[in-house]
Amino acid sequence: MKTIKLGKSNVDVPVIAVGCMRMADKSVEEARAFLDTAMGAGLNFFDHADLYGGGKSEEIFSKAIGMNDDVREKIILQSKCGICPGKVMFDFSKEHIIKSTEGILKRLNTDYLDFLLLHRPDTLYEPEEVAEAFALLKDSGKVKHFGVSNQNPMQMRLLQKYLGDEPICANQLQFSITDCHIVKQGLYVNMREDNAIDRDGGVLEYCRYEDITIQAWSPFQYGFFEGVYVDNPDFP
Ligand SMILES: NC(=O)c1ccc[n+]([C@@H]2O[C@H](COP(=O)([O-])OP(=O)(O)OC[C@H]3O[C@@H](n4cnc5c(N)ncnc54)[C@H](OP(=O)(O)O)[C@@H]3O)[C@@H](O)[C@H]2O)c1
């Protein structure tokens, strides 16, 4: 399996990450079969969020993978916080980030995360609070590296100003063959048509320029979870 350095972290990760959003729908046995298959293919980088299944995805994952020190050494764990489970509300307060991360660690049955991402922008947040939360989590060894999801370049620049030397390593974005505007808009610059509309402030170029790894979310879905396009007659 080809690997890349994730952003400026110096951590080698497989180019294919395993999304665990739908794991809450699986039994522990089904999840184990899924994880065995993934690990057998060299896929040891797992993406979670406190939101997925209201925390159940992380719990099933740790049971299915049989989390212990030996297993933990062989895998790379990423999770996300900042969307309040059960509410349509975003919260980047220091208190929320710390509390969410502690819940994530408990459910995953581990002492640390390799990567923690802010899930979706809480636009009126106080960036100083995020910087304080990240510093506390890093100093206590609970999180090694940080990133964001669904953020545009100005949002990342604002946060980076307060994070100082702590790099934003990743930005997880909606990206698939059917939702590829981050790439497509660059092909239509300056043309009088909708494809030329810049919806994300040049996030592709910004991430490449700043060595922030773009992670694709829902690579097989079209629209916003409308269904998969693979073998779908609407997408011959
Ligand atoms: N940051 C964010 O805001 C955000 C948002 C959404 C998702 N995510 C992350 O992205 C990950 C992937 O997203 P996703 O779960 O929507 O993944 P996806 O890979 O786009 O879609 C998964 C679905 O595709 C089906 N599928 C996969 N391969 C297929 C094939 N060859 N033929 C037909 N169907 C196929 C699976 O069906 P079966 O289950 O039947 O195999 C599953 O239902 C999530 O797990 C999560 O980690 C992040």
The ligand as a Tripos MOL2 file, in Angstrom:
@<TRIPOS>MOLECULE
LIG
   48    52     1     0     0
SMALL
NO_CHARGES

@<TRIPOS>ATOM
      1 N1        -15.7630   15.2190    7.5030 N.am      1 LIG1
      2 C1        -17.0160   15.0710    7.1620 C.2       1 LIG1
      3 O1        -17.8210   16.0100    7.2180 O.2       1 LIG1
      4 C2        -17.4820   13.7140    6.6910 C.ar      1 LIG1
      5 C3        -18.7640   13.5490    6.1440 C.ar      1 LIG1
      6 C4        -19.1180   12.2730    5.6950 C.ar      1 LIG1
      7 C5        -18.2250   11.2130    5.7800 C.ar      1 LIG1
      8 N2        -16.9890   11.4060    6.3480 N.ar      1 LIG1
      9 C6        -15.9830   10.3110    6.4260 C.3       1 LIG1
     10 O2        -15.8600    9.7290    5.1460 O.3       1 LIG1
     11 C7        -16.0000    8.3150    5.2770 C.3       1 LIG1
     12 C8        -16.5390    7.7330    4.0100 C.3       1 LIG1
     13 O3        -17.8430    8.2720    3.7670 O.3       1 LIG1
     14 P1        -19.0520    7.3210    3.4590 P.3       1 LIG1
     15 O4        -19.2610    6.3430    4.5440 O.co2     1 LIG1
     16 O5        -20.1930    8.1530    2.9920 O.co2     1 LIG1
     17 O6        -18.3730    6.4770    2.2960 O.3       1 LIG1
     18 P2        -18.5970    6.1430    0.8170 P.3       1 LIG1
     19 O7        -17.4790    5.2420    0.5950 O.co2     1 LIG1
     20 O8        -18.7420    7.2890   -0.0770 O.co2     1 LIG1
     21 O9        -19.9480    5.3540    0.8590 O.3       1 LIG1
     22 C9        -20.0700    4.1760    1.6200 C.3       1 LIG1
     23 C10       -21.1400    3.3920    1.0220 C.3       1 LIG1
     24 O10       -20.6910    2.9730   -0.2460 O.3       1 LIG1
     25 C11       -21.0420    1.6410   -0.4380 C.3       1 LIG1
     26 N3        -20.0560    1.0760   -1.3520 N.ar      1 LIG1
     27 C12       -18.7250    1.0810   -1.1900 C.ar      1 LIG1
     28 N4        -18.1370    0.4920   -2.2340 N.ar      1 LIG1
     29 C13       -19.1100    0.1260   -3.0660 C.ar      1 LIG1
     30 C14       -19.1220   -0.5290   -4.3260 C.ar      1 LIG1
     31 N5        -17.9790   -0.9350   -4.9110 N.pl3     1 LIG1
     32 N6        -20.3140   -0.7570   -4.8960 N.ar      1 LIG1
     33 C15       -21.4470   -0.3530   -4.3220 C.ar      1 LIG1
     34 N7        -21.5000    0.2670   -3.1180 N.ar      1 LIG1
     35 C16       -20.3320    0.4930   -2.5050 C.ar      1 LIG1
     36 C17       -21.0280    1.0040    0.9280 C.3       1 LIG1
     37 O11       -21.9610   -0.0200    0.9220 O.3       1 LIG1
     38 P3        -21.8500   -1.2650    1.9390 P.3       1 LIG1
     39 O12       -21.8900   -0.7050    3.3160 O.co2     1 LIG1
     40 O13       -23.0370   -2.0530    1.5680 O.co2     1 LIG1
     41 O14       -20.5530   -1.9290    1.6110 O.co2     1 LIG1
     42 C18       -21.4780    2.1640    1.8270 C.3       1 LIG1
     43 O15       -22.8630    2.1640    2.0310 O.3       1 LIG1
     44 C19       -16.9200    8.1420    6.4880 C.3       1 LIG1
     45 O16       -16.8540    6.8550    7.0210 O.3       1 LIG1
     46 C20       -16.3580    9.1920    7.3980 C.3       1 LIG1
     47 O17       -15.2060    8.6630    8.0180 O.3       1 LIG1
     48 C21       -16.6160   12.6380    6.7900 C.ar      1 LIG1
@<TRIPOS>BOND
     1     1     2 1
     2     2     3 2
     3     2     4 1
     4     4     5 ar
     5     4    48 ar
     6     5     6 ar
     7     6     7 ar
     8     7     8 ar
     9     8     9 1
    10     8    48 ar
    11     9    10 1
    12     9    46 1
    13    10    11 1
    14    11    12 1
    15    11    44 1
    16    12    13 1
    17    13    14 1
    18    14    15 2
    19    14    16 1
    20    14    17 1
    21    17    18 1
    22    18    19 2
    23    18    20 1
    24    18    21 1
    25    21    22 1
    26    22    23 1
    27    23    24 1
    28    23    42 1
    29    24    25 1
    30    25    26 1
    31    25    36 1
    32    26    27 ar
    33    26    35 ar
    34    27    28 ar
    35    28    29 ar
    36    29    30 ar
    37    29    35 ar
    38    30    31 1
    39    30    32 ar
    40    32    33 ar
    41    33    34 ar
    42    34    35 ar
    43    36    37 1
    44    36    42 1
    45    37    38 1
    46    38    39 2
    47    38    40 1
    48    38    41 1
    49    42    43 1
    50    44    45 1
    51    44    46 1
    52    46    47 1
@<TRIPOS>SUBSTRUCTURE
     1 LIG1         1 GROUP 0 **** ****
